[in-house]
Amino acid sequence: MESQVRGGTRWKRFAVVMVPSVAATACIGVALAQGALAASFSVSGQSFKVTTDELVGTGFSQYGALDEGYTLTGKKTVHPVAVSAFKSATIKNMCQSVVTPNIPVLGNVSLMLRAGQGEPVKAENLYIDVADLNADATFTNIDIGVAAKDANKGPGMKQGEVENHRANPYGFAQQAEKAVLKDVKQTAWATTAGTFKLSGLKMSLSTGVKECY
């Protein structure tokens, strides 16, 4: 199955309708002991943008969830997301950017990370909480419409999501043995991983709005 996908998911009480889609992102992941399942956490008031030339992932699953977090003024909020999970992934030519607005004197300040321009970025037990996605995607042996708790081709649902009522184990999910994404552009709220190796990592700060796309 091959498709071009455009993300953006809105839903109430875990009633999710999603087209076949998968997400790719890169940021400095949370390293968990022995590659254990990623733990839930409160997200910041800033989403981030990511581009990659290609992501090749094995053991893929995707399901709907809620990310609880804060606005930049400290108010609590909730974001509906599509969680894309991979047992392992390689990412070529990754760019990640986030803009912090309205800093006194400086105004907007942009942080940009780049990695994988030579040796690809490598990740294990990778979870990406996606709000918007554009990519060309090819899936191998895909199953669409399985219950989230039964999506066993990927690394499983994130630890704590069901217990904290952030995801419905009986809700819609999809899975595939392999996913290949090219020309990825996405916006995400969080990324976690058991391990994340960013080869050739470069970071830069600049004033103004400078994003990966």
N, C-alpha and C positions, 0 to 999 in steps of 0.2 A: 504494500500500500504506500502510495506516495502522495503528499499533499503539501500545499502551501498554507500556513496557518497564521491567523491574526488573533491575538489574545485579548482578554478583558472579560472578567467573569463577575456577574452580579447574581446574588442568590439569597434566599431567606430560609432560616431553620434547616440548613443542610440540604435543601432541595436543589440539587445542582444539575444543570444541563451543560455538558461540555462537548465540543467537537474534538476529534482526535488531535491532540496537541501535546507538545513536550517542550520543556524549557531548558536553556543553557545559561549559566551565569558563572561569574568568577569573582571571588573576594577572598580575603584571608579567612579561611574556615575555622570553626571551633574544633580543636583537636580533642577527641574523646578517647578515653582509655581503651586500647585494643580494638579500635574501630567500632565501638558500640553504637547503638542507634542514637541518632541525634536527639538532644533534649530540647524541649520547648523553652522559649524565653520571651520576654516582652520586647517588641520591636521598637526602634527609635521613630522619631517623627519625620524621618527622611527616607524615601525610597531611593533606589540607585539604578542607573542605567548600565547595561552591559552589551557589548558586541563581541562576537567571535566569528572567525572564518569557518570553523567546523568544530562540532562536538560529536564524538563517537562514544556512545554509552552502551553498556551491557547490563542486563537485569534491570529493566525500566518499569516503573509504575507511576501512576498519577491519580490523584484524588482531590476532592474539595476540602477546604479547611478554613478556619478563621485564625488570623494573627491578631492577638491583643497587644496593644502598645500605647504610645503617647503621641500627642501632637507636640510641636516645638514649644508650645506654651505650657506643657505639662499636663494637659487634660487627657484622660483616658479615652481610647478609641479602639475600633475593631475594623480590620480589613479582610474582606473575602479574598482568598487566594486559591490558585491551583498549585498543589504541591507536586513537584516532579522529583522522583527519587531514582537513583542509579546505584547499582552495586559497585560499578567502576566506570570511569569516564576519562577521556583524553580531550583536551581543548587546545585548538590552534589559534594563535594570535588573539589573545584576550585583551579587552579594554573594559575597565570599570570606572564609572565616574559618579560623583555625588556633589551636589551644590548646597552649601550652607548659606542661607540668605541673611541679609540685613545685619551683618556684623558691624558694630560701631566703628566709624572712621573708614574701614575697608569696603563696606558694602557686601556684595556677594563674593564668596570664596569657593573655588572649585578644587576638588581633590580628584586626581586621575591616577589609576594604576594600570600598568601594562605588563604582560607576561606571555610566555609561550610563543614568542616570535621565531625562536629556533626550535629547541626541544619543547614539545607540547606540555601544557599544564596537566597534571595527573591528580585524580581524586578517587577516593574510596568511600563508600557509604555517603553519597552526596545527596543532599536535600535542598531544593530551591523553591521558595515561596513566591510565586509569580503573579503579577497583576496584569501584565500586557506582554504580548509576544508576536514577533514576525519572524518567520524562518521557512526554509524549504526542508521538509522532513520526510525521511524514509524509515519505515518500521518493518522489522522482521518478526513474523509469527505474533501478530498483535491480537489481543483479546479486548473487546470494547463492551463495557456494561457489566463487568464483574463487581461483586460487593467489595468494598475497600479492604475489609479484613481478609479476604481470600485472594488478594492480588499478591501471589507468592513468587513471581518472577523477579521482582525488585527486592529491596532490603526491608520491606515492611513499613507500616505506618510509624510516624515519629513517636518516640517515647513520651508519654504524658498527654498527648493530644486527645485521646478518647476519655481519659480520666478527668481532664479539665474541660470537657465538652467543647473542644475546638474542632473536632472532626467526628463524623458519623461512620462507624465501622460497617454499617449496612448501606451506606450511600454509594453513588456511582463511582466507578474507577475503571481504569484501563491499564493494560500491561503489555510488554513486548520483550522478546529475548534480546533485541538490539534496536537502537535508535540512532540514526545519523542525521544531524541537523547542519545545514549550511547557511551562511549569510544571516546569522542570528542577530536580532535586535530585540532587547527586552527590558522591561522594568520589573524590579523585584523588591520585596521587603526584607527578605532574609535568606541567608545561605548557611548551611552547616555541613560538616563533613567529618568522617572519622580521621582521614588524613587528606592534606591538600598540599601538593608540591608545585610551587610557582617558579618555574625556571626563568631566569633572566628578568626578575621582577624589577620594575622601575616605578617610582612614585613621584608625582609632581604636584605642587600647590600653586594656584594662580588666582588673581583677582578677576572678577567678572564671571560670566556663565560660560564654561567650556566643558562640553559633554562629549561622550563617545558617539552620540548621534542626536 
